[in-house]
Amino acid sequence: MFSNGSAHWWPAFLIWVLAWISLGWLDLYLDLANLSMVLLIGSAAASLWLTPFWSIAVSTIAIVAFNWSFVPPRGSFHVDLNQHLLLLVAMVMVNGLIAMLMVLQRRAAIRSNDQQIRTTLLASISHDFRTPLATIIGSASSLHDQFHQLTDADKQKMVEIILSQSNQLNQITNNVLQIVRLDSNQLNLRKDWESAEELVGSAVKLCRQRSPKRQIDVSVDTGLPLLWCDALLVVQLLENLIENAIKYSPSNEAINVTAHLKVHSLIFCVSDRGAGVPPELADKIFDAFQRGVQSSKTGSGIGLTLCQMIAGIHNGSIAVAAREGGGSVFTCIFPIKENRSSPPLEKN
């Protein structure tokens, strides 16, 4: 019905209410032509929130009501052809033009915003791709040009660098593709009853393969109910959080991954001992291209944005908080529903 969603109809309604209150009060002081200007101002302001159809429809009704209330003879729809018909026709036409101009302005603003987001996205992602690509090309070139001069240890190191950067490229690509998929209108979730232990285990296994030297401690409560979810997406969410913790915390500190039940929600937590997230960025860190800490590490921030999107489509939520003793705790909350194959829910 409305251009900004049904949840935002009230500004237009409030504007029209104020316009009619003003008309009733100013009727004592202004002539008919000036009163019509008040109505046009109200129509222009309300058009900021309405679609062209509803803007024109509501404005037309308002003009009819204006005719009944203020155009002589009052209390009727009779119009003096010589004095007032042109005024009413002009009001209808001007209201229509205002409605069209408002929608054109909104569309231009949306296109400008979309273009800005697209430019930022391309610039950020191109930076993310360019850095590991440059590292891969540099290491591969050294292997090609100096293969016989390099020691076996140097060769092994370069191969590990190439493999590590290739995995990073693969993860960036997967995140971008998933964001595009989740943002489309043709999303088809493959939900099933999944075990929290298997979800956490799959994510931790993938991260250990890429970072075999990092310590990842896992604690999953026993007897947890099954979660109705898209397993691939939830695993990717947990994988992104663990990778983020690995990237932004000291290499000698363990990453902690836990899962437990609280009331009717399944809680996943990923904790680290990094620099932490400033409180003022706690709500913004999940927006695309935001960073919670100053670091030389690359990353566009799309990993955490994807986490928020995955949690959202499962009617869940994600948040970050300071960890006691230093670091951060990323908490994902997934509501659960009854399943005959699940253990009974317990309230904590």
C-alpha positions in Angstrom: 0.0 0.0 0.0 2.7 2.5 1.0 6.1 3.0 -0.5 8.0 2.6 2.7 6.1 -0.4 4.0 2.9 -0.6 6.0 4.8 0.0 9.2 5.4 3.6 8.1 1.9 4.8 7.1 1.5 6.8 10.3 3.6 9.8 9.2 1.3 10.5 6.3 -1.7 10.1 8.5 -0.3 12.4 11.1 0.6 15.0 8.4 -3.0 15.0 7.1 -4.4 15.3 10.6 -2.2 18.3 11.3 -3.2 19.8 7.9 -6.9 19.6 8.6 -6.5 21.0 12.1 -4.6 23.9 10.6 -7.3 24.4 8.0 -10.0 24.5 10.7 -8.0 27.1 12.7 -6.8 29.2 9.7 -10.3 29.3 8.3 -11.0 32.3 10.6 -8.1 34.3 9.1 -7.4 33.2 5.5 -9.4 33.3 2.2 -10.2 30.3 0.1 -7.1 30.6 -2.1 -4.7 30.7 0.8 -6.5 27.8 2.5 -5.9 25.7 -0.6 -2.2 26.4 -0.3 -2.3 24.8 3.2 -3.9 21.8 1.7 -1.3 21.5 -1.0 1.5 21.8 1.5 0.0 18.9 3.5 -0.4 16.9 0.3 3.2 17.4 -0.6 4.5 16.4 2.8 2.3 13.3 3.0 3.4 12.3 -0.5 6.9 11.6 0.9 5.5 8.5 2.6 2.9 7.4 0.1 3.0 5.6 -3.3 1.8 7.7 -6.2 -1.6 5.9 -6.4 -2.4 6.4 -2.7 -1.0 9.9 -2.7 -3.3 10.9 -5.6 -6.2 9.0 -4.1 -5.9 10.5 -0.6 -5.3 14.0 -2.1 -8.4 13.7 -4.3 -10.5 12.7 -1.3 -9.0 15.6 0.6 -9.9 18.0 -2.2 -13.5 16.7 -2.2 -13.7 17.2 1.6 -12.2 20.6 1.2 -14.9 21.5 -1.3 -17.6 20.3 1.1 -16.0 22.1 4.1 -14.7 25.4 2.8 -15.9 26.1 -0.8 -19.1 28.2 -0.8 -21.9 27.2 -0.5 -20.4 25.1 2.4 -21.9 21.7 3.3 -22.5 20.8 -0.4 -20.6 19.7 -3.4 -22.0 22.5 -5.5 -19.2 24.5 -7.3 -19.5 27.9 -8.7 -18.2 27.4 -12.3 -17.0 31.0 -12.6 -15.1 31.2 -9.3 -14.1 27.9 -7.8 -14.1 25.2 -10.4 -10.7 26.2 -11.8 -9.3 26.3 -8.3 -10.4 22.7 -7.5 -9.2 21.4 -10.9 -5.8 23.1 -10.4 -5.6 21.6 -6.9 -6.2 18.1 -8.3 -3.6 18.6 -11.0 -1.0 20.1 -8.7 -1.5 17.3 -6.2 -0.9 14.8 -9.0 2.2 16.5 -10.1 3.5 16.7 -6.5 2.9 13.0 -6.0 4.8 12.2 -9.2 7.7 14.5 -8.3 7.9 13.0 -4.8 8.1 9.4 -6.1 10.7 10.5 -8.7 12.7 12.1 -6.0 12.5 8.9 -3.8 13.5 6.7 -6.7 16.5 9.0 -7.5 17.6 8.8 -3.8 17.3 5.0 -3.8 19.3 4.7 -7.0 21.9 7.0 -5.6 22.1 5.0 -2.4 22.2 1.7 -4.3 25.0 3.1 -6.5 27.0 4.2 -3.5 26.5 0.8 -1.8 27.5 -1.0 -5.0 30.6 1.2 -5.4 31.6 0.6 -1.8 31.0 -3.1 -2.1 33.1 -3.4 -5.3 35.9 -1.3 -3.9 36.0 -3.3 -0.7 35.7 -6.7 -2.2 38.2 -5.9 -4.9 40.7 -5.0 -2.1 39.9 -8.3 -0.4 40.5 -10.2 -3.6 43.5 -8.2 -4.7 45.6 -8.8 -1.5 45.5 -12.6 -1.4 45.8 -12.8 -5.2 49.0 -10.6 -5.0 50.4 -12.9 -2.4 49.6 -16.1 -4.4 51.1 -14.6 -7.6 54.2 -13.5 -5.7 54.8 -16.9 -4.1 54.0 -18.8 -7.3 56.4 -16.6 -9.3 59.1 -17.2 -6.7 58.6 -20.9 -7.0 58.6 -20.8 -10.8 61.7 -18.5 -11.1 63.8 -19.7 -8.2 62.7 -23.3 -7.8 66.2 -24.8 -7.9 67.7 -22.1 -5.7 65.1 -22.4 -2.9 65.5 -24.8 -0.1 62.9 -27.5 0.6 61.8 -25.5 3.7 61.3 -22.3 1.6 59.3 -24.3 -1.0 57.1 -25.7 1.7 56.5 -22.3 3.2 55.5 -20.8 -0.1 53.1 -23.7 -0.8 51.5 -23.2 2.6 51.2 -19.4 1.9 49.5 -20.2 -1.5 47.2 -22.7 0.1 46.3 -20.3 3.0 45.6 -17.4 0.7 43.6 -19.6 -1.7 41.4 -20.7 1.2 40.9 -17.0 2.1 39.8 -16.3 -1.4 37.4 -19.2 -1.4 35.9 -18.0 1.9 35.5 -14.4 0.6 33.8 -15.7 -2.6 31.5 -18.0 -0.6 30.5 -15.1 1.6 29.7 -12.8 -1.3 27.7 -15.5 -3.1 25.7 -16.3 0.0 24.9 -12.6 0.6 23.6 -12.3 -3.0 21.6 -15.5 -2.5 20.1 -14.5 0.9 19.3 -11.0 -0.5 17.4 -12.4 -3.5 13.6 -12.9 -3.6 14.1 -16.6 -4.6 15.7 -17.9 -1.5 14.8 -21.5 -0.9 16.0 -22.7 2.6 16.8 -26.4 3.0 15.7 -26.8 6.6 15.8 -30.0 8.6 16.2 -31.1 12.2 19.9 -30.6 13.0 22.0 -31.5 16.0 23.9 -28.6 17.7 26.9 -30.9 18.2 27.1 -31.7 14.5 26.7 -28.1 13.5 29.5 -26.9 15.8 31.6 -29.9 14.9 31.4 -29.2 11.2 32.3 -25.6 11.5 35.2 -26.3 13.9 36.5 -29.0 11.5 36.6 -26.6 8.6 38.4 -24.0 10.6 41.0 -26.5 12.0 41.7 -27.6 8.4 42.7 -24.0 7.5 44.3 -23.2 10.8 45.7 -26.5 12.2 47.9 -24.7 14.7 45.2 -22.7 16.4 43.6 -24.2 19.5 39.8 -24.3 19.4 38.1 -25.5 22.5 34.5 -26.8 22.1 31.9 -27.3 24.8 28.4 -28.5 23.7 25.9 -29.3 26.4 24.4 -32.8 26.3 20.7 -33.4 25.6 20.2 -30.3 23.5 17.0 -30.3 21.4 17.4 -30.4 17.6 17.4 -27.1 15.7 15.1 -26.6 12.7 17.5 -24.9 10.3 19.4 -24.8 7.1 22.5 -26.7 8.2 24.9 -25.3 5.6 24.0 -21.7 6.5 24.3 -22.2 10.2 27.6 -24.0 9.8 28.8 -21.1 7.6 27.7 -18.6 10.3 29.7 -20.4 13.0 32.6 -20.9 10.6 32.7 -17.1 9.9 32.6 -16.3 13.6 35.5 -18.7 14.4 37.5 -17.5 11.5 36.9 -13.9 12.7 38.1 -14.8 16.2 41.2 -16.5 14.8 42.0 -13.5 12.6 41.6 -10.9 15.4 43.1 -12.6 18.4 46.7 -13.6 19.4 47.8 -16.9 17.8 48.7 -18.3 21.3 45.2 -17.8 22.7 42.5 -20.5 22.4 39.1 -19.9 20.7 36.2 -21.1 22.7 33.0 -22.4 21.0 30.0 -23.3 23.2 26.4 -24.3 22.7 23.7 -24.5 25.4 20.0 -24.2 26.0 18.3 -21.2 27.6 14.6 -21.2 28.0 13.3 -21.8 24.4 16.5 -20.8 22.6 19.6 -22.5 21.5 22.6 -20.3 22.2 25.9 -20.5 20.3 28.9 -18.5 21.6 32.3 -17.9 20.0 34.8 -16.3 22.4 38.3 -14.9 21.8 41.0 -13.0 23.6 41.5 -10.3 21.0 41.5 -6.5 21.4 37.7 -6.6 21.7 35.0 -4.4 20.1 34.5 -0.8 21.3 31.0 -0.5 22.8 30.1 2.3 20.4 30.6 -0.2 17.5 28.9 -3.2 19.0 25.7 -2.5 17.0 27.4 -1.4 13.8 30.0 -4.2 13.5 27.4 -6.4 11.7 26.8 -3.8 9.0 28.7 -4.3 5.8 32.2 -2.8 5.7 32.4 -2.0 9.4 35.3 -2.9 11.6 35.3 -3.4 15.3 39.1 -3.1 15.9 42.0 -1.3 14.2 44.0 -3.9 12.4 46.3 -4.4 9.4 44.3 -7.5 8.4 42.2 -7.3 5.4 38.5 -7.9 5.2 35.4 -6.0 4.0 33.2 -7.0 7.0 30.9 -9.0 4.8 31.5 -12.1 6.9 29.8 -10.7 10.0 27.1 -9.1 7.8 26.4 -12.6 6.4 26.2 -14.0 10.0 23.5 -11.4 10.8 21.5 -12.3 7.7 21.7 -16.0 8.4 20.5 -15.5 12.0 17.7 -13.2 10.8 16.3 -15.7 8.3 16.1 -18.2 11.1 14.2 -15.7 13.3 17.3 -15.5 15.4 19.7 -12.8 16.5 23.4 -12.1 16.9 25.3 -9.8 19.2 28.8 -9.1 20.4 29.9 -8.2 24.0 33.1 -7.7 25.9 34.5 -10.8 27.4 35.5 -10.8 31.0 39.3 -10.7 31.2 39.6 -9.3 27.6 38.4 -10.2 24.2 34.9 -10.6 22.7 32.0 -13.0 22.9 29.8 -13.3 19.8 26.4 -14.8 20.8 23.9 -16.3 18.3 20.4 -17.0 19.6 18.2 -19.4 17.6 14.6 -20.0 18.8 13.7 -23.6 18.8 10.3 -25.4 18.4 9.1 -28.7 19.7 10.1 -31.8 17.9 9.1 -35.3 19.0 12.6 -36.6 18.4 14.1 -33.8 20.6 14.6 -33.9 24.4 12.0 -32.0 26.4 12.8 -28.3 26.8 14.1 -27.2 30.1 13.8 -23.7 31.5 16.9 -22.2 33.0 
